[in-house]
Amino acid sequence: MTHILDNPIWNALSTGSKPFSIGNEQAKYMRRDIGFFAGLRANSESDLDELHALVPEGSIVVLFTSNEVSVPAGWRLEIKKDLIQMVYPSQDMHEAEAQELISLQDKDIPAMLELTDLTKPGPFLPRTIELGNYEGIVEGDKLIAMAGQRLQPAPYTEVSAVCTHPDHTGKGYAAKLIRSQIRSIIAAGRIPFLHAAPENTNAIRLYEKLGFQIRKRLLIYVLEKQSQPDEA
């Protein structure tokens, strides 16, 4: 039987992330001001044709798949690369940190966009904050580290947007933020998981130290909708 995390975006947009989902029973995509994610029921060419009919012209979509996908005409393939999926299998919630983390609100969005633009943890848009529970560390009046939650394929919740300003790395801020996310996810009766690029070995080592285990290697596709079949 296929595991729910083998097709995490589709299952998120069909369950816990459904409030942000647009589409039908074959293809769904996330609200454009929140994220670029799209999910397909079977990751088939037919599903991609259906998605093509649904999304606005020029849209960028991000797919996570467990197998190779045949990309039909009408899409330009921008990126195809491996992705490591990790799951936190324990119920250990970690001790609360002495350092206070702040709950990030709408007023913090400009600072969040500035930090994510600098550190590139993955796409972060003006309303990504609606996905929930973004927390940060502030020094003076400057946001220097943050993390939050993203996809919610029940019963899992993804830890995401983990980033630290380059001037403040090596201080344990990412670990503090991730431990806080683990606590809140488990307290909600859910299971933490996350994704990492295979080449980001420092992050993977940190996630393993915090208790995450590699579950599977997925593929990430970034596609752009073309108005006419791409002849390139």
Residue frames as qw, qx, qy, qz and C-alpha x, y, z in Angstrom:
[[0.000, 0.888, 0.460, 0.000, 0.00, 0.00, 0.00],
 [0.386, 0.571, -0.031, 0.724, 1.33, 3.45, -0.90],
 [0.410, -0.433, -0.454, 0.662, 2.47, 5.50, 2.09],
 [0.071, 0.929, 0.350, -0.091, 0.85, 8.92, 2.51],
 [0.253, -0.813, 0.248, 0.462, 4.30, 10.57, 2.44],
 [0.567, 0.063, 0.623, 0.536, 5.11, 9.05, -0.96],
 [0.145, 0.576, 0.459, 0.660, 2.83, 11.75, -2.42],
 [0.291, -0.388, -0.527, 0.698, 3.01, 14.39, 0.32],
 [0.094, 0.108, -0.077, -0.987, 1.74, 17.45, -1.55],
 [0.435, -0.238, -0.641, -0.585, -1.35, 15.74, -2.98],
 [0.516, -0.423, -0.731, 0.143, -2.21, 14.25, 0.40],
 [0.208, -0.278, -0.351, 0.870, -1.60, 17.56, 2.18],
 [0.225, 0.032, -0.227, -0.947, -3.83, 19.48, -0.23],
 [0.533, -0.264, -0.684, -0.422, -6.48, 16.77, 0.23],
 [0.608, -0.486, -0.590, 0.214, -6.34, 16.77, 4.06],
 [0.452, -0.607, -0.312, 0.575, -4.62, 19.15, 6.49],
 [0.187, -0.308, 0.201, 0.911, -3.70, 21.82, 3.93],
 [0.218, 0.530, 0.767, 0.289, -7.06, 21.64, 2.16],
 [0.007, 0.865, 0.337, -0.372, -8.08, 25.21, 3.16],
 [0.082, -0.710, 0.348, 0.607, -5.28, 26.49, 0.89],
 [0.395, -0.009, 0.834, 0.384, -6.05, 24.10, -1.99],
 [0.531, 0.512, -0.051, -0.673, -7.59, 24.80, -5.40],
 [0.170, 0.311, -0.854, -0.381, -8.47, 22.04, -7.86],
 [0.828, -0.014, -0.176, -0.532, -10.35, 18.80, -8.23],
 [0.887, -0.286, 0.342, -0.119, -10.04, 15.05, -7.63],
 [0.891, 0.345, 0.038, 0.293, -7.21, 14.70, -10.16],
 [0.535, 0.292, -0.135, 0.781, -5.01, 17.76, -9.62],
 [0.337, -0.894, -0.283, 0.085, -4.71, 20.42, -6.94],
 [0.510, 0.381, -0.189, 0.748, -2.47, 23.43, -6.38],
 [0.374, -0.514, -0.461, 0.619, -1.80, 25.74, -3.45],
 [0.084, 0.956, 0.261, -0.100, -3.13, 29.28, -3.35],
 [0.660, 0.557, -0.017, 0.504, -0.67, 31.34, -5.38],
 [0.054, -0.832, 0.246, -0.494, 0.10, 33.90, -2.63],
 [0.759, -0.550, 0.302, -0.174, 0.97, 31.09, -0.18],
 [0.545, -0.394, 0.698, 0.247, 3.06, 28.60, -2.15],
 [0.392, 0.482, -0.563, -0.544, 3.99, 27.07, -5.49],
 [0.290, -0.122, 0.946, -0.074, 3.07, 23.51, -4.53],
 [0.707, 0.158, -0.261, -0.638, 0.89, 21.31, -6.68],
 [0.432, -0.182, 0.869, -0.162, -0.26, 17.74, -6.15],
 [0.579, 0.211, -0.549, -0.564, -1.39, 15.05, -8.58],
 [0.873, -0.209, 0.219, -0.382, -3.42, 11.98, -7.65],
 [0.964, 0.035, 0.229, 0.132, -1.31, 9.56, -9.70],
 [0.253, -0.692, 0.427, 0.524, 1.51, 11.78, -11.06],
 [0.632, 0.313, 0.642, 0.300, 0.49, 10.84, -14.60],
 [0.185, 0.074, 0.393, 0.898, 0.60, 12.81, -17.84],
 [0.200, -0.624, -0.638, -0.404, -3.19, 13.03, -17.67],
 [0.435, -0.729, -0.385, 0.363, -2.93, 14.58, -14.20],
 [0.364, -0.340, 0.131, 0.857, -0.40, 17.13, -15.49],
 [0.036, 0.354, 0.567, 0.743, -2.69, 17.99, -18.39],
 [0.331, -0.745, -0.571, -0.100, -5.48, 18.58, -15.87],
 [0.460, -0.609, -0.171, 0.623, -3.21, 20.75, -13.72],
 [0.293, 0.019, 0.359, 0.886, -2.24, 22.73, -16.83],
 [0.126, -0.577, -0.586, -0.555, -5.91, 23.55, -17.40],
 [0.464, -0.738, -0.472, 0.131, -6.33, 24.66, -13.78],
 [0.499, -0.515, -0.096, 0.690, -3.38, 26.94, -13.01],
 [0.215, 0.916, 0.056, -0.334, -3.02, 30.54, -14.23],
 [0.721, 0.645, -0.068, 0.245, -0.90, 31.31, -17.29],
 [0.317, 0.708, -0.441, 0.452, 2.82, 31.38, -16.57],
 [0.727, -0.610, 0.167, -0.267, 2.43, 29.59, -13.24],
 [0.270, 0.461, -0.817, 0.218, 5.35, 27.89, -11.57],
 [0.870, -0.346, -0.036, -0.349, 4.43, 24.63, -9.83],
 [0.000, -0.526, 0.822, -0.221, 6.47, 22.43, -7.51],
 [0.912, -0.093, -0.251, -0.311, 5.84, 18.67, -7.37],
 [0.270, -0.497, 0.806, -0.173, 7.28, 16.10, -4.95],
 [0.888, 0.156, -0.234, -0.364, 7.07, 12.59, -6.42],
 [0.716, -0.421, 0.557, -0.002, 8.36, 9.15, -5.47],
 [0.728, 0.172, 0.569, 0.342, 8.93, 8.14, -9.11],
 [0.195, -0.113, 0.433, 0.873, 9.92, 9.68, -12.44],
 [0.398, 0.658, 0.454, -0.451, 7.19, 11.78, -14.07],
 [0.431, 0.291, 0.567, 0.638, 6.67, 12.10, -17.83],
 [0.036, 0.568, 0.183, -0.802, 6.22, 15.82, -18.48],
 [0.497, 0.575, 0.614, 0.212, 3.79, 16.46, -21.36],
 [0.265, 0.378, 0.255, 0.850, 3.76, 19.35, -23.82],
 [0.276, -0.807, -0.309, -0.421, 2.60, 22.61, -22.33],
 [0.637, -0.759, 0.040, 0.128, 5.09, 22.54, -19.46],
 [0.448, 0.705, -0.450, 0.316, 8.68, 23.77, -19.33],
 [0.859, -0.362, -0.263, 0.250, 10.86, 21.71, -16.98],
 [0.005, 0.916, -0.257, 0.309, 12.85, 24.18, -14.88],
 [0.149, -0.557, 0.757, -0.309, 14.29, 21.88, -12.20],
 [0.934, -0.134, -0.263, -0.199, 14.40, 18.16, -11.55],
 [0.230, 0.530, -0.706, 0.409, 16.48, 16.95, -8.62],
 [0.575, -0.227, -0.769, 0.164, 16.57, 14.60, -5.65],
 [0.371, -0.598, 0.163, -0.691, 15.00, 15.40, -2.30],
 [0.336, 0.022, -0.874, 0.351, 15.55, 13.68, 1.05],
 [0.574, -0.540, -0.212, -0.578, 12.46, 13.10, 3.17],
 [0.280, 0.156, -0.781, 0.536, 12.95, 12.65, 6.92],
 [0.602, -0.558, -0.392, -0.415, 10.49, 11.67, 9.67],
 [0.125, -0.446, 0.630, -0.623, 10.62, 12.13, 13.45],
 [0.608, -0.162, -0.739, -0.240, 9.47, 8.70, 14.69],
 [0.327, -0.129, -0.728, 0.588, 9.64, 9.39, 18.43],
 [0.283, -0.811, -0.453, -0.238, 7.16, 10.95, 20.84],
 [0.548, -0.364, -0.216, 0.721, 10.04, 12.73, 22.62],
 [0.134, 0.922, 0.331, 0.150, 8.98, 16.38, 22.73],
 [0.502, 0.329, -0.218, 0.769, 12.35, 17.77, 23.95],
 [0.323, -0.585, -0.446, 0.596, 12.65, 20.17, 26.85],
 [0.171, 0.953, 0.236, 0.082, 11.54, 23.77, 26.42],
 [0.603, 0.339, -0.113, 0.713, 14.42, 26.12, 25.56],
 [0.348, -0.562, -0.335, 0.672, 15.58, 28.80, 27.95],
 [0.090, -0.161, 0.266, 0.946, 15.82, 31.30, 25.12],
 [0.430, 0.541, 0.511, -0.510, 12.44, 32.78, 24.33],
 [0.243, 0.180, 0.691, 0.656, 11.19, 32.38, 20.80],
 [0.300, 0.341, 0.178, -0.873, 8.74, 34.89, 19.41],
 [0.499, 0.482, 0.720, 0.014, 5.59, 34.03, 17.50],
 [0.160, -0.124, 0.394, 0.897, 5.86, 35.69, 14.10],
 [0.316, 0.657, 0.568, -0.382, 2.83, 37.70, 12.97],
 [0.515, 0.747, 0.352, 0.231, 1.76, 39.69, 9.92],
 [0.068, -0.984, 0.141, 0.083, 3.81, 42.67, 11.07],
 [0.536, -0.545, 0.576, 0.290, 6.93, 40.47, 10.77],
 [0.820, 0.450, 0.347, 0.072, 6.32, 39.44, 7.14],
 [0.394, 0.886, -0.235, 0.066, 8.76, 42.01, 5.63],
 [0.270, -0.692, 0.665, -0.080, 11.52, 40.73, 7.93],
 [0.790, -0.009, 0.611, -0.049, 10.61, 37.10, 7.14],
 [0.732, 0.665, 0.141, 0.042, 10.74, 37.80, 3.41],
 [0.144, 0.886, -0.435, 0.075, 14.10, 39.56, 3.81],
 [0.492, -0.499, 0.710, -0.072, 15.58, 36.64, 5.79],
 [0.811, 0.195, 0.551, -0.001, 14.28, 33.93, 3.44],
 [0.585, 0.810, -0.049, 0.006, 15.43, 35.88, 0.39],
 [0.030, -0.813, 0.577, -0.070, 18.91, 36.01, 1.90],
 [0.427, -0.389, 0.807, -0.126, 19.12, 32.37, 3.07],
 [0.558, 0.256, -0.589, -0.526, 17.04, 30.56, 0.40],
 [0.372, -0.124, 0.867, -0.309, 15.39, 27.84, 2.53],
 [0.184, 0.391, 0.870, 0.239, 12.76, 27.38, -0.20],
 [0.046, -0.495, -0.382, -0.779, 10.01, 29.56, -1.66],
 [0.171, -0.498, -0.614, 0.588, 8.50, 31.93, 0.91],
 [0.062, 0.516, 0.477, 0.709, 5.70, 34.18, -0.32],
 [0.146, -0.385, 0.169, -0.895, 3.78, 37.10, 1.22],
 [0.718, -0.324, 0.073, -0.611, 1.08, 34.84, 2.72],
 [0.641, 0.148, -0.744, 0.115, 3.14, 31.70, 3.44],
 [0.074, -0.255, 0.635, -0.726, 2.79, 32.71, 7.08],
 [0.718, -0.118, 0.014, -0.686, -0.81, 31.43, 6.96],
 [0.750, 0.107, -0.649, -0.064, 0.50, 27.85, 6.90],
 [0.715, -0.634, -0.185, -0.227, 1.13, 28.26, 10.57],
 [0.795, -0.579, 0.010, 0.180, 3.21, 28.46, 13.73],
 [0.604, 0.560, -0.181, 0.537, 6.14, 30.50, 12.45],
 [0.600, -0.768, -0.059, 0.217, 8.57, 31.33, 15.24],
 [0.552, 0.685, -0.173, 0.443, 11.70, 33.40, 15.27],
 [0.641, -0.472, -0.177, 0.579, 14.69, 34.67, 17.20],
 [0.199, 0.919, 0.109, 0.323, 15.25, 38.41, 17.26],
 [0.618, -0.258, -0.168, 0.723, 18.40, 40.30, 18.17],
 [0.026, -0.226, -0.004, 0.974, 17.68, 43.96, 18.81],
 [0.571, 0.452, 0.235, -0.644, 15.02, 44.69, 16.23],
 [0.410, 0.477, -0.644, -0.436, 16.35, 42.25, 13.61],
 [0.951, -0.002, 0.180, -0.252, 14.96, 38.79, 12.82],
 [0.016, 0.666, -0.733, -0.135, 18.01, 36.50, 12.73],
 [0.039, 0.081, -0.991, -0.100, 16.47, 33.00, 12.62],
 [0.648, 0.072, 0.150, -0.744, 13.08, 31.40, 12.00],
 [0.045, 0.000, -0.980, -0.196, 11.20, 28.17, 11.34],
 [0.576, 0.079, 0.166, -0.796, 7.60, 27.18, 10.77],
 [0.537, 0.149, 0.826, -0.077, 5.21, 24.56, 9.46],
 [0.246, 0.321, -0.496, -0.768, 4.14, 23.91, 5.89],
 [0.566, -0.012, -0.670, -0.480, 2.54, 20.78, 4.36],
 [0.456, -0.196, 0.653, -0.572, 0.06, 18.87, 6.52],
 [0.624, 0.052, -0.673, -0.393, -0.69, 15.45, 5.01],
 [0.675, -0.444, 0.312, -0.500, -2.61, 13.99, 7.95],
 [0.541, -0.807, -0.221, 0.086, -1.34, 12.81, 10.39],
 [0.691, -0.057, 0.010, 0.721, 2.01, 14.45, 9.49],
 [0.045, 0.989, 0.094, -0.103, 3.12, 18.09, 9.74],
 [0.747, 0.376, -0.030, 0.548, 6.17, 19.39, 7.88],
 [0.409, -0.744, 0.006, 0.528, 8.80, 21.55, 9.57],
 [0.588, 0.580, 0.303, 0.475, 9.89, 24.18, 7.07],
 [0.152, 0.892, -0.010, 0.425, 11.59, 27.52, 6.39],
 [0.743, -0.575, -0.011, 0.341, 14.39, 26.73, 8.84],
 [0.562, 0.611, -0.020, 0.557, 16.92, 29.50, 8.30],
 [0.535, -0.696, -0.110, 0.467, 19.51, 31.57, 10.13],
 [0.245, 0.958, -0.142, -0.034, 21.14, 34.83, 9.08],
 [0.818, 0.355, -0.290, 0.348, 24.72, 34.09, 7.90],
 [0.092, 0.641, -0.432, 0.627, 26.13, 36.38, 10.60],
 [0.556, -0.415, 0.444, -0.567, 24.53, 34.22, 13.31],
 [0.898, 0.092, -0.400, -0.161, 25.11, 30.62, 12.22],
 [0.580, 0.214, -0.671, 0.409, 26.77, 28.14, 14.60],
 [0.179, -0.318, 0.465, -0.806, 24.88, 29.43, 17.64],
 [0.027, 0.172, 0.961, -0.215, 22.32, 26.61, 17.85],
 [0.386, 0.222, 0.149, -0.883, 19.37, 28.73, 16.75],
 [0.572, 0.112, -0.602, -0.545, 18.12, 26.26, 14.12],
 [0.370, -0.078, -0.908, 0.183, 18.14, 23.43, 16.67],
 [0.105, 0.210, 0.568, -0.788, 16.17, 25.53, 19.18],
 [0.488, 0.235, -0.117, -0.832, 13.58, 26.42, 16.57],
 [0.558, 0.082, -0.752, -0.340, 13.23, 22.86, 15.28],
 [0.209, -0.118, -0.881, 0.407, 12.86, 21.45, 18.79],
 [0.286, 0.242, 0.359, -0.855, 10.08, 23.96, 19.41],
 [0.579, 0.203, -0.406, -0.677, 8.34, 22.87, 16.21],
 [0.422, 0.021, -0.907, -0.001, 8.66, 19.21, 17.23],
 [0.019, 0.177, 0.739, -0.649, 7.03, 19.97, 20.58],
 [0.433, 0.282, 0.136, -0.845, 4.09, 21.83, 19.06],
 [0.561, 0.189, -0.624, -0.510, 3.51, 19.20, 16.34],
 [0.351, -0.058, -0.920, 0.161, 3.53, 16.28, 18.78],
 [0.133, 0.204, 0.580, -0.777, 1.35, 18.23, 21.22],
 [0.539, 0.268, -0.108, -0.791, -1.20, 18.55, 18.41],
 [0.803, 0.056, 0.558, -0.203, -1.22, 14.76, 18.01],
 [0.725, 0.672, -0.106, -0.108, 0.71, 14.80, 14.74],
 [0.868, -0.158, 0.233, 0.409, 4.06, 13.47, 13.45],
 [0.012, 0.860, -0.258, -0.441, 6.89, 15.82, 12.43],
 [0.801, 0.202, 0.386, 0.411, 8.61, 15.40, 9.08],
 [0.034, 0.852, -0.178, -0.491, 10.71, 17.55, 6.77],
 [0.828, 0.495, 0.141, 0.222, 12.60, 17.66, 3.49],
 [0.322, -0.779, 0.340, 0.418, 16.22, 18.49, 2.69],
 [0.626, 0.690, -0.341, -0.126, 18.42, 18.69, -0.36],
 [0.970, -0.078, -0.094, 0.209, 20.87, 15.72, -0.43],
 [0.574, 0.452, -0.214, 0.648, 23.82, 18.09, -0.77],
 [0.273, -0.731, 0.180, -0.599, 22.81, 19.97, 2.39],
 [0.713, -0.028, -0.665, 0.220, 24.75, 17.54, 4.54],
 [0.104, 0.169, -0.528, 0.826, 25.13, 19.92, 7.50],
 [0.568, -0.166, 0.054, -0.805, 21.34, 20.28, 7.77],
 [0.836, -0.051, -0.490, -0.242, 20.80, 16.52, 7.44],
 [0.510, 0.091, -0.688, 0.509, 23.32, 15.86, 10.22],
 [0.184, -0.160, 0.389, -0.889, 21.51, 18.38, 12.45],
 [0.727, -0.118, -0.174, -0.654, 18.12, 16.82, 11.72],
 [0.784, -0.002, -0.619, 0.044, 19.48, 13.36, 12.53],
 [0.274, 0.144, -0.624, 0.717, 21.00, 14.65, 15.76],
 [0.390, -0.119, 0.241, -0.881, 17.58, 16.03, 16.72],
 [0.506, 0.061, 0.792, -0.336, 15.96, 12.63, 16.12],
 [0.698, 0.513, -0.061, -0.497, 14.80, 12.68, 12.49],
 [0.601, -0.147, 0.745, 0.249, 15.43, 9.60, 10.35],
 [0.236, 0.329, -0.561, -0.722, 15.76, 9.43, 6.58],
 [0.697, 0.235, 0.557, -0.387, 12.62, 7.80, 5.21],
 [0.707, 0.464, 0.499, 0.192, 12.90, 8.05, 1.46],
 [0.215, -0.300, 0.349, 0.861, 14.51, 9.80, -1.48],
 [0.446, 0.712, 0.497, -0.215, 11.94, 11.69, -3.55],
 [0.418, 0.247, 0.373, 0.791, 12.15, 13.79, -6.69],
 [0.077, 0.711, 0.288, -0.637, 11.31, 17.48, -6.89],
 [0.391, 0.429, 0.541, 0.609, 10.04, 18.88, -10.19],
 [0.044, 0.620, 0.176, -0.764, 9.69, 22.60, -10.84],
 [0.363, 0.404, 0.694, 0.473, 7.55, 23.25, -13.93],
 [0.116, 0.388, 0.048, -0.913, 6.36, 26.40, -15.68],
 [0.525, 0.567, 0.622, -0.124, 3.07, 26.46, -17.57],
 [0.171, -0.173, 0.486, 0.839, 3.51, 27.42, -21.22],
 [0.517, 0.431, 0.171, -0.720, 0.75, 28.94, -23.33],
 [0.792, 0.443, -0.305, -0.288, 1.77, 26.73, -26.25],
 [0.974, -0.127, 0.043, 0.181, 3.61, 23.41, -26.25],
 [0.297, -0.823, 0.379, 0.301, 7.26, 24.12, -25.49],
 [0.831, 0.547, -0.090, 0.038, 9.34, 23.69, -28.61],
 [0.041, -0.833, 0.542, -0.104, 12.65, 24.21, -26.82]]
